[in-house]
Amino acid sequence: QVQLVESGGGLVQPGGSLRLSCAVSGRHVSIGAMGWYRQGPGLQRVLVASILSGGTTHYGDSVRGRFTISRDNAINTVYLQMDSLKPEDTAVYYCHSDIYTGGDYRAYWGQGTQVTVFS
């Protein structure tokens, strides 16, 4: 059973930094795109950043220049370095990945990790 296990959320003051990690566990053939989404209170889940297996990245407009996504294919892990955090970054952050286990790529989600930015 494939699982995405997240870590690294927490409380931070504005201007601070946090680093999220998400590791893929379980049997699989290959991992395609990986990324992070977030869902603030009363809001829809939106894309924060994504990265393809070859390293190409994409960022949402609100985080470009402040957040950095990266991945280590050797250990099936994706990271999100969050700098210059703002109160509006407060949300539950979800890891996402397209994973091939045989047959077709499927979308998998992590359980979510809370990030709270407060004064």
Phi and psi in radians as a Rosetta constraint file:
Dihedral C 1 N 2 CA 2 C 2 CIRCULARHARMONIC -1.345 0.35
Dihedral N 2 CA 2 C 2 N 3 CIRCULARHARMONIC 2.376 0.35
Dihedral C 2 N 3 CA 3 C 3 CIRCULARHARMONIC -2.379 0.35
Dihedral N 3 CA 3 C 3 N 4 CIRCULARHARMONIC 2.608 0.35
Dihedral C 3 N 4 CA 4 C 4 CIRCULARHARMONIC -1.959 0.35
Dihedral N 4 CA 4 C 4 N 5 CIRCULARHARMONIC 2.106 0.35
Dihedral C 4 N 5 CA 5 C 5 CIRCULARHARMONIC -1.967 0.35
Dihedral N 5 CA 5 C 5 N 6 CIRCULARHARMONIC 2.053 0.35
Dihedral C 5 N 6 CA 6 C 6 CIRCULARHARMONIC -1.731 0.35
Dihedral N 6 CA 6 C 6 N 7 CIRCULARHARMONIC 2.712 0.35
Dihedral C 6 N 7 CA 7 C 7 CIRCULARHARMONIC -2.729 0.35
Dihedral N 7 CA 7 C 7 N 8 CIRCULARHARMONIC 2.810 0.35
Dihedral C 7 N 8 CA 8 C 8 CIRCULARHARMONIC 1.942 0.35
Dihedral N 8 CA 8 C 8 N 9 CIRCULARHARMONIC -0.076 0.35
Dihedral C 8 N 9 CA 9 C 9 CIRCULARHARMONIC -1.241 0.35
Dihedral N 9 CA 9 C 9 N 10 CIRCULARHARMONIC 3.068 0.35
Dihedral C 9 N 10 CA 10 C 10 CIRCULARHARMONIC 2.774 0.35
Dihedral N 10 CA 10 C 10 N 11 CIRCULARHARMONIC -2.845 0.35
Dihedral C 10 N 11 CA 11 C 11 CIRCULARHARMONIC -1.801 0.35
Dihedral N 11 CA 11 C 11 N 12 CIRCULARHARMONIC 2.432 0.35
Dihedral C 11 N 12 CA 12 C 12 CIRCULARHARMONIC -2.658 0.35
Dihedral N 12 CA 12 C 12 N 13 CIRCULARHARMONIC 2.647 0.35
Dihedral C 12 N 13 CA 13 C 13 CIRCULARHARMONIC -1.456 0.35
Dihedral N 13 CA 13 C 13 N 14 CIRCULARHARMONIC 2.749 0.35
Dihedral C 13 N 14 CA 14 C 14 CIRCULARHARMONIC -0.942 0.35
Dihedral N 14 CA 14 C 14 N 15 CIRCULARHARMONIC 2.418 0.35
Dihedral C 14 N 15 CA 15 C 15 CIRCULARHARMONIC 1.572 0.35
Dihedral N 15 CA 15 C 15 N 16 CIRCULARHARMONIC -0.188 0.35
Dihedral C 15 N 16 CA 16 C 16 CIRCULARHARMONIC -1.428 0.35
Dihedral N 16 CA 16 C 16 N 17 CIRCULARHARMONIC -3.076 0.35
Dihedral C 16 N 17 CA 17 C 17 CIRCULARHARMONIC -2.314 0.35
Dihedral N 17 CA 17 C 17 N 18 CIRCULARHARMONIC 2.634 0.35
Dihedral C 17 N 18 CA 18 C 18 CIRCULARHARMONIC -2.489 0.35
Dihedral N 18 CA 18 C 18 N 19 CIRCULARHARMONIC 2.695 0.35
Dihedral C 18 N 19 CA 19 C 19 CIRCULARHARMONIC -2.208 0.35
Dihedral N 19 CA 19 C 19 N 20 CIRCULARHARMONIC 2.148 0.35
Dihedral C 19 N 20 CA 20 C 20 CIRCULARHARMONIC -1.708 0.35
Dihedral N 20 CA 20 C 20 N 21 CIRCULARHARMONIC 2.546 0.35
Dihedral C 20 N 21 CA 21 C 21 CIRCULARHARMONIC -2.247 0.35
Dihedral N 21 CA 21 C 21 N 22 CIRCULARHARMONIC 2.631 0.35
Dihedral C 21 N 22 CA 22 C 22 CIRCULARHARMONIC -2.540 0.35
Dihedral N 22 CA 22 C 22 N 23 CIRCULARHARMONIC 2.075 0.35
Dihedral C 22 N 23 CA 23 C 23 CIRCULARHARMONIC -1.945 0.35
Dihedral N 23 CA 23 C 23 N 24 CIRCULARHARMONIC 2.391 0.35
Dihedral C 23 N 24 CA 24 C 24 CIRCULARHARMONIC -1.577 0.35
Dihedral N 24 CA 24 C 24 N 25 CIRCULARHARMONIC 2.236 0.35
Dihedral C 24 N 25 CA 25 C 25 CIRCULARHARMONIC -2.176 0.35
Dihedral N 25 CA 25 C 25 N 26 CIRCULARHARMONIC 2.803 0.35
Dihedral C 25 N 26 CA 26 C 26 CIRCULARHARMONIC 1.752 0.35
Dihedral N 26 CA 26 C 26 N 27 CIRCULARHARMONIC 2.901 0.35
Dihedral C 26 N 27 CA 27 C 27 CIRCULARHARMONIC -1.272 0.35
Dihedral N 27 CA 27 C 27 N 28 CIRCULARHARMONIC 2.311 0.35
Dihedral C 27 N 28 CA 28 C 28 CIRCULARHARMONIC -2.758 0.35
Dihedral N 28 CA 28 C 28 N 29 CIRCULARHARMONIC 2.845 0.35
Dihedral C 28 N 29 CA 29 C 29 CIRCULARHARMONIC -1.629 0.35
Dihedral N 29 CA 29 C 29 N 30 CIRCULARHARMONIC -0.828 0.35
Dihedral C 29 N 30 CA 30 C 30 CIRCULARHARMONIC -2.747 0.35
Dihedral N 30 CA 30 C 30 N 31 CIRCULARHARMONIC 2.812 0.35
Dihedral C 30 N 31 CA 31 C 31 CIRCULARHARMONIC -2.062 0.35
Dihedral N 31 CA 31 C 31 N 32 CIRCULARHARMONIC 2.243 0.35
Dihedral C 31 N 32 CA 32 C 32 CIRCULARHARMONIC -1.628 0.35
Dihedral N 32 CA 32 C 32 N 33 CIRCULARHARMONIC -2.223 0.35
Dihedral C 32 N 33 CA 33 C 33 CIRCULARHARMONIC -1.143 0.35
Dihedral N 33 CA 33 C 33 N 34 CIRCULARHARMONIC 2.544 0.35
Dihedral C 33 N 34 CA 34 C 34 CIRCULARHARMONIC -2.243 0.35
Dihedral N 34 CA 34 C 34 N 35 CIRCULARHARMONIC 2.675 0.35
Dihedral C 34 N 35 CA 35 C 35 CIRCULARHARMONIC -2.946 0.35
Dihedral N 35 CA 35 C 35 N 36 CIRCULARHARMONIC 3.115 0.35
Dihedral C 35 N 36 CA 36 C 36 CIRCULARHARMONIC -2.224 0.35
Dihedral N 36 CA 36 C 36 N 37 CIRCULARHARMONIC 2.359 0.35
Dihedral C 36 N 37 CA 37 C 37 CIRCULARHARMONIC -2.075 0.35
Dihedral N 37 CA 37 C 37 N 38 CIRCULARHARMONIC 2.855 0.35
Dihedral C 37 N 38 CA 38 C 38 CIRCULARHARMONIC -2.485 0.35
Dihedral N 38 CA 38 C 38 N 39 CIRCULARHARMONIC 2.693 0.35
Dihedral C 38 N 39 CA 39 C 39 CIRCULARHARMONIC -2.389 0.35
Dihedral N 39 CA 39 C 39 N 40 CIRCULARHARMONIC 1.925 0.35
Dihedral C 39 N 40 CA 40 C 40 CIRCULARHARMONIC -1.445 0.35
Dihedral N 40 CA 40 C 40 N 41 CIRCULARHARMONIC 2.926 0.35
Dihedral C 40 N 41 CA 41 C 41 CIRCULARHARMONIC -0.989 0.35
Dihedral N 41 CA 41 C 41 N 42 CIRCULARHARMONIC 2.148 0.35
Dihedral C 41 N 42 CA 42 C 42 CIRCULARHARMONIC 1.274 0.35
Dihedral N 42 CA 42 C 42 N 43 CIRCULARHARMONIC 0.186 0.35
Dihedral C 42 N 43 CA 43 C 43 CIRCULARHARMONIC -2.024 0.35
Dihedral N 43 CA 43 C 43 N 44 CIRCULARHARMONIC 2.891 0.35
Dihedral C 43 N 44 CA 44 C 44 CIRCULARHARMONIC -1.403 0.35
Dihedral N 44 CA 44 C 44 N 45 CIRCULARHARMONIC 2.761 0.35
Dihedral C 44 N 45 CA 45 C 45 CIRCULARHARMONIC -1.273 0.35
Dihedral N 45 CA 45 C 45 N 46 CIRCULARHARMONIC 2.272 0.35
Dihedral C 45 N 46 CA 46 C 46 CIRCULARHARMONIC -2.262 0.35
Dihedral N 46 CA 46 C 46 N 47 CIRCULARHARMONIC 2.720 0.35
Dihedral C 46 N 47 CA 47 C 47 CIRCULARHARMONIC -1.268 0.35
Dihedral N 47 CA 47 C 47 N 48 CIRCULARHARMONIC 2.320 0.35
Dihedral C 47 N 48 CA 48 C 48 CIRCULARHARMONIC -1.713 0.35
Dihedral N 48 CA 48 C 48 N 49 CIRCULARHARMONIC -0.901 0.35
Dihedral C 48 N 49 CA 49 C 49 CIRCULARHARMONIC -2.848 0.35
Dihedral N 49 CA 49 C 49 N 50 CIRCULARHARMONIC 2.671 0.35
Dihedral C 49 N 50 CA 50 C 50 CIRCULARHARMONIC -2.454 0.35
Dihedral N 50 CA 50 C 50 N 51 CIRCULARHARMONIC 2.770 0.35
Dihedral C 50 N 51 CA 51 C 51 CIRCULARHARMONIC -2.545 0.35
Dihedral N 51 CA 51 C 51 N 52 CIRCULARHARMONIC 2.310 0.35
Dihedral C 51 N 52 CA 52 C 52 CIRCULARHARMONIC -1.435 0.35
Dihedral N 52 CA 52 C 52 N 53 CIRCULARHARMONIC 2.932 0.35
Dihedral C 52 N 53 CA 53 C 53 CIRCULARHARMONIC -1.072 0.35
Dihedral N 53 CA 53 C 53 N 54 CIRCULARHARMONIC -0.494 0.35
Dihedral C 53 N 54 CA 54 C 54 CIRCULARHARMONIC -1.485 0.35
Dihedral N 54 CA 54 C 54 N 55 CIRCULARHARMONIC -0.102 0.35
Dihedral C 54 N 55 CA 55 C 55 CIRCULARHARMONIC 1.893 0.35
Dihedral N 55 CA 55 C 55 N 56 CIRCULARHARMONIC -0.139 0.35
Dihedral C 55 N 56 CA 56 C 56 CIRCULARHARMONIC -1.118 0.35
Dihedral N 56 CA 56 C 56 N 57 CIRCULARHARMONIC 2.313 0.35
Dihedral C 56 N 57 CA 57 C 57 CIRCULARHARMONIC -2.031 0.35
Dihedral N 57 CA 57 C 57 N 58 CIRCULARHARMONIC 2.753 0.35
Dihedral C 57 N 58 CA 58 C 58 CIRCULARHARMONIC -2.499 0.35
Dihedral N 58 CA 58 C 58 N 59 CIRCULARHARMONIC 2.430 0.35
Dihedral C 58 N 59 CA 59 C 59 CIRCULARHARMONIC -2.220 0.35
Dihedral N 59 CA 59 C 59 N 60 CIRCULARHARMONIC 2.573 0.35
Dihedral C 59 N 60 CA 60 C 60 CIRCULARHARMONIC -1.219 0.35
Dihedral N 60 CA 60 C 60 N 61 CIRCULARHARMONIC 2.664 0.35
Dihedral C 60 N 61 CA 61 C 61 CIRCULARHARMONIC -1.050 0.35
Dihedral N 61 CA 61 C 61 N 62 CIRCULARHARMONIC -0.601 0.35
Dihedral C 61 N 62 CA 62 C 62 CIRCULARHARMONIC -1.294 0.35
Dihedral N 62 CA 62 C 62 N 63 CIRCULARHARMONIC -0.256 0.35
Dihedral C 62 N 63 CA 63 C 63 CIRCULARHARMONIC -2.062 0.35
Dihedral N 63 CA 63 C 63 N 64 CIRCULARHARMONIC -0.132 0.35
Dihedral C 63 N 64 CA 64 C 64 CIRCULARHARMONIC -1.042 0.35
Dihedral N 64 CA 64 C 64 N 65 CIRCULARHARMONIC 2.276 0.35
Dihedral C 64 N 65 CA 65 C 65 CIRCULARHARMONIC 1.621 0.35
Dihedral N 65 CA 65 C 65 N 66 CIRCULARHARMONIC -0.255 0.35
Dihedral C 65 N 66 CA 66 C 66 CIRCULARHARMONIC -1.989 0.35
Dihedral N 66 CA 66 C 66 N 67 CIRCULARHARMONIC -0.581 0.35
Dihedral C 66 N 67 CA 67 C 67 CIRCULARHARMONIC -1.875 0.35
Dihedral N 67 CA 67 C 67 N 68 CIRCULARHARMONIC 2.603 0.35
Dihedral C 67 N 68 CA 68 C 68 CIRCULARHARMONIC -2.327 0.35
Dihedral N 68 CA 68 C 68 N 69 CIRCULARHARMONIC 2.170 0.35
Dihedral C 68 N 69 CA 69 C 69 CIRCULARHARMONIC -1.748 0.35
Dihedral N 69 CA 69 C 69 N 70 CIRCULARHARMONIC 2.486 0.35
Dihedral C 69 N 70 CA 70 C 70 CIRCULARHARMONIC -2.621 0.35
Dihedral N 70 CA 70 C 70 N 71 CIRCULARHARMONIC 2.915 0.35
Dihedral C 70 N 71 CA 71 C 71 CIRCULARHARMONIC -2.544 0.35
Dihedral N 71 CA 71 C 71 N 72 CIRCULARHARMONIC 2.634 0.35
Dihedral C 71 N 72 CA 72 C 72 CIRCULARHARMONIC -2.062 0.35
Dihedral N 72 CA 72 C 72 N 73 CIRCULARHARMONIC 1.767 0.35
Dihedral C 72 N 73 CA 73 C 73 CIRCULARHARMONIC -1.166 0.35
Dihedral N 73 CA 73 C 73 N 74 CIRCULARHARMONIC -0.420 0.35
Dihedral C 73 N 74 CA 74 C 74 CIRCULARHARMONIC -1.178 0.35
Dihedral N 74 CA 74 C 74 N 75 CIRCULARHARMONIC -0.495 0.35
Dihedral C 74 N 75 CA 75 C 75 CIRCULARHARMONIC -2.119 0.35
Dihedral N 75 CA 75 C 75 N 76 CIRCULARHARMONIC 0.274 0.35
Dihedral C 75 N 76 CA 76 C 76 CIRCULARHARMONIC 0.934 0.35
Dihedral N 76 CA 76 C 76 N 77 CIRCULARHARMONIC 0.825 0.35
Dihedral C 76 N 77 CA 77 C 77 CIRCULARHARMONIC -2.268 0.35
Dihedral N 77 CA 77 C 77 N 78 CIRCULARHARMONIC 2.441 0.35
Dihedral C 77 N 78 CA 78 C 78 CIRCULARHARMONIC -2.061 0.35
Dihedral N 78 CA 78 C 78 N 79 CIRCULARHARMONIC 2.528 0.35
Dihedral C 78 N 79 CA 79 C 79 CIRCULARHARMONIC -2.153 0.35
Dihedral N 79 CA 79 C 79 N 80 CIRCULARHARMONIC 2.692 0.35
Dihedral C 79 N 80 CA 80 C 80 CIRCULARHARMONIC -2.334 0.35
Dihedral N 80 CA 80 C 80 N 81 CIRCULARHARMONIC 1.881 0.35
Dihedral C 80 N 81 CA 81 C 81 CIRCULARHARMONIC -1.533 0.35
Dihedral N 81 CA 81 C 81 N 82 CIRCULARHARMONIC 2.098 0.35
Dihedral C 81 N 82 CA 82 C 82 CIRCULARHARMONIC -2.001 0.35
Dihedral N 82 CA 82 C 82 N 83 CIRCULARHARMONIC 1.989 0.35
Dihedral C 82 N 83 CA 83 C 83 CIRCULARHARMONIC -2.023 0.35
Dihedral N 83 CA 83 C 83 N 84 CIRCULARHARMONIC 2.863 0.35
Dihedral C 83 N 84 CA 84 C 84 CIRCULARHARMONIC 0.868 0.35
Dihedral N 84 CA 84 C 84 N 85 CIRCULARHARMONIC 0.825 0.35
Dihedral C 84 N 85 CA 85 C 85 CIRCULARHARMONIC -1.145 0.35
Dihedral N 85 CA 85 C 85 N 86 CIRCULARHARMONIC 2.547 0.35
Dihedral C 85 N 86 CA 86 C 86 CIRCULARHARMONIC -2.121 0.35
Dihedral N 86 CA 86 C 86 N 87 CIRCULARHARMONIC 2.747 0.35
Dihedral C 86 N 87 CA 87 C 87 CIRCULARHARMONIC -0.966 0.35
Dihedral N 87 CA 87 C 87 N 88 CIRCULARHARMONIC -0.568 0.35
Dihedral C 87 N 88 CA 88 C 88 CIRCULARHARMONIC -1.271 0.35
Dihedral N 88 CA 88 C 88 N 89 CIRCULARHARMONIC -0.096 0.35
Dihedral C 88 N 89 CA 89 C 89 CIRCULARHARMONIC -1.428 0.35
Dihedral N 89 CA 89 C 89 N 90 CIRCULARHARMONIC -0.126 0.35
Dihedral C 89 N 90 CA 90 C 90 CIRCULARHARMONIC -1.058 0.35
Dihedral N 90 CA 90 C 90 N 91 CIRCULARHARMONIC 2.172 0.35
Dihedral C 90 N 91 CA 91 C 91 CIRCULARHARMONIC -3.092 0.35
Dihedral N 91 CA 91 C 91 N 92 CIRCULARHARMONIC 2.975 0.35
Dihedral C 91 N 92 CA 92 C 92 CIRCULARHARMONIC -1.567 0.35
Dihedral N 92 CA 92 C 92 N 93 CIRCULARHARMONIC 2.219 0.35
Dihedral C 92 N 93 CA 93 C 93 CIRCULARHARMONIC -1.784 0.35
Dihedral N 93 CA 93 C 93 N 94 CIRCULARHARMONIC 2.266 0.35
Dihedral C 93 N 94 CA 94 C 94 CIRCULARHARMONIC -2.035 0.35
Dihedral N 94 CA 94 C 94 N 95 CIRCULARHARMONIC 2.321 0.35
Dihedral C 94 N 95 CA 95 C 95 CIRCULARHARMONIC -1.453 0.35
Dihedral N 95 CA 95 C 95 N 96 CIRCULARHARMONIC 2.512 0.35
Dihedral C 95 N 96 CA 96 C 96 CIRCULARHARMONIC -2.372 0.35
Dihedral N 96 CA 96 C 96 N 97 CIRCULARHARMONIC 2.528 0.35
Dihedral C 96 N 97 CA 97 C 97 CIRCULARHARMONIC -2.672 0.35
Dihedral N 97 CA 97 C 97 N 98 CIRCULARHARMONIC 2.517 0.35
Dihedral C 97 N 98 CA 98 C 98 CIRCULARHARMONIC -1.629 0.35
Dihedral N 98 CA 98 C 98 N 99 CIRCULARHARMONIC 2.077 0.35
Dihedral C 98 N 99 CA 99 C 99 CIRCULARHARMONIC -2.220 0.35
Dihedral N 99 CA 99 C 99 N 100 CIRCULARHARMONIC 2.368 0.35
Dihedral C 99 N 100 CA 100 C 100 CIRCULARHARMONIC -1.785 0.35
Dihedral N 100 CA 100 C 100 N 101 CIRCULARHARMONIC 2.052 0.35
Dihedral C 100 N 101 CA 101 C 101 CIRCULARHARMONIC -1.973 0.35
Dihedral N 101 CA 101 C 101 N 102 CIRCULARHARMONIC 0.060 0.35
Dihedral C 101 N 102 CA 102 C 102 CIRCULARHARMONIC 2.127 0.35
Dihedral N 102 CA 102 C 102 N 103 CIRCULARHARMONIC 2.094 0.35
Dihedral C 102 N 103 CA 103 C 103 CIRCULARHARMONIC 1.848 0.35
Dihedral N 103 CA 103 C 103 N 104 CIRCULARHARMONIC -1.044 0.35
Dihedral C 103 N 104 CA 104 C 104 CIRCULARHARMONIC -2.888 0.35
Dihedral N 104 CA 104 C 104 N 105 CIRCULARHARMONIC 2.847 0.35
Dihedral C 104 N 105 CA 105 C 105 CIRCULARHARMONIC -1.326 0.35
Dihedral N 105 CA 105 C 105 N 106 CIRCULARHARMONIC 2.426 0.35
Dihedral C 105 N 106 CA 106 C 106 CIRCULARHARMONIC -2.197 0.35
Dihedral N 106 CA 106 C 106 N 107 CIRCULARHARMONIC 2.681 0.35
Dihedral C 106 N 107 CA 107 C 107 CIRCULARHARMONIC -1.540 0.35
Dihedral N 107 CA 107 C 107 N 108 CIRCULARHARMONIC 2.304 0.35
Dihedral C 107 N 108 CA 108 C 108 CIRCULARHARMONIC -2.142 0.35
Dihedral N 108 CA 108 C 108 N 109 CIRCULARHARMONIC 2.608 0.35
Dihedral C 108 N 109 CA 109 C 109 CIRCULARHARMONIC -2.204 0.35
Dihedral N 109 CA 109 C 109 N 110 CIRCULARHARMONIC 2.567 0.35
Dihedral C 109 N 110 CA 110 C 110 CIRCULARHARMONIC -1.405 0.35
Dihedral N 110 CA 110 C 110 N 111 CIRCULARHARMONIC 3.088 0.35
Dihedral C 110 N 111 CA 111 C 111 CIRCULARHARMONIC -1.433 0.35
Dihedral N 111 CA 111 C 111 N 112 CIRCULARHARMONIC -0.217 0.35
Dihedral C 111 N 112 CA 112 C 112 CIRCULARHARMONIC 1.681 0.35
Dihedral N 112 CA 112 C 112 N 113 CIRCULARHARMONIC 2.486 0.35
Dihedral C 112 N 113 CA 113 C 113 CIRCULARHARMONIC -2.364 0.35
Dihedral N 113 CA 113 C 113 N 114 CIRCULARHARMONIC 2.348 0.35
Dihedral C 113 N 114 CA 114 C 114 CIRCULARHARMONIC -1.427 0.35
Dihedral N 114 CA 114 C 114 N 115 CIRCULARHARMONIC 2.314 0.35
Dihedral C 114 N 115 CA 115 C 115 CIRCULARHARMONIC -2.110 0.35
Dihedral N 115 CA 115 C 115 N 116 CIRCULARHARMONIC 2.151 0.35
Dihedral C 115 N 116 CA 116 C 116 CIRCULARHARMONIC -2.178 0.35
Dihedral N 116 CA 116 C 116 N 117 CIRCULARHARMONIC 2.164 0.35
Dihedral C 116 N 117 CA 117 C 117 CIRCULARHARMONIC -1.963 0.35
Dihedral N 117 CA 117 C 117 N 118 CIRCULARHARMONIC 2.037 0.35
Dihedral C 117 N 118 CA 118 C 118 CIRCULARHARMONIC -2.486 0.35
Dihedral N 118 CA 118 C 118 N 119 CIRCULARHARMONIC 2.705 0.35
